[in-house]
Amino acid sequence: MGTDIFAKPKGFFSFPLERPVEESVKIFWPLPVEEMHGVSEKKGQRLRRAGFKTIGDLDQASLAELIGPLGTSEGTKLFYLSRGI
């Protein structure tokens, strides 16, 4: 799944560091989990079953909440990616 905005899987979106964090929250948080780098359709389905529908949901989740449906490696990776780390 992808959108015209980011043209996933080959697209790349750069968000300038000088823009306020609040602006990035408005742009990214409402997007579906499948729009995040590293989230395939299958992984997106697992996340949705666990209650994570948007990137904002991932950003607000604890590490343990993401490890549950994804396992330690993938859950940890997504925990940091969703926070821009």
N, C-alpha and C positions, 0 to 999 in steps of 0.2 A: 504494500500500500504506500502511496506517496501523494504529495500535493504539488500543485504548480509552483508554489512558493519556494520549495526547497529542492524540487526535482530529484528526490531520492530514487534510486540508490546512488546515482552518479553526481548529484548536486552537492554543493557546499555553501553554507550560509555563514558569513562572518559578521559578528556583532562587535562594533568598535568598543574598546575598553572605556573610552571617555564618556559613553552614554550611561545614564543612571541605571542602577540595578532595577529600579521600579519599572523602567521601560522594557527591560528584557523579560521581566515577569509577565507583563501584559501581552507580550508577543508569544512567548514560549509556553507558559503554563496552560493555556486552553487547548493546545495542540494534543491530538491523540498520542498515546504512548508509542504507537508504531512509527511516528515521525522522528523519534529519537535515534541517533546513530547507535547501531548495535542491537536494535530491537527488530527482529524479523516478524513476519506475520504469525508464525507459530509461538514465538516468545510473547508477542502481544496478546495472543489468545490466553496464555497462562496468566499474564498479568491482569487481564480483564476479569478472568474467573476469580482472581484473588482480590478484586475490587479496585484495581488501578486502571483508570480510564484515560487520564491526561498526564502530561509531563509534570504539571503541578502536583498531581497526586503522588508521583514518584519523588518529587523534591521534598514533600512533607512526610514521607515515610521514613521509618527508622531502618537501620541496617538489618535488624532481625526480621522486619516485615518484608523486606525484599529478598532476603536469603530463603525465607520459607518457600515461595513458589519457584525460585530460580536456582537454588543451591548456593553454596558459599562463594565460589568463584564469580559466577555471573551476577549474583545479587550484590556482591561488593563492588564489582565493576560498575553496575548500573547506579548504585548508591552515589558513587563519586561523579559519574558522568552527569547525572541529573542535577548536580550542584555546580557543574561547570569546572570540576577539578580534574 
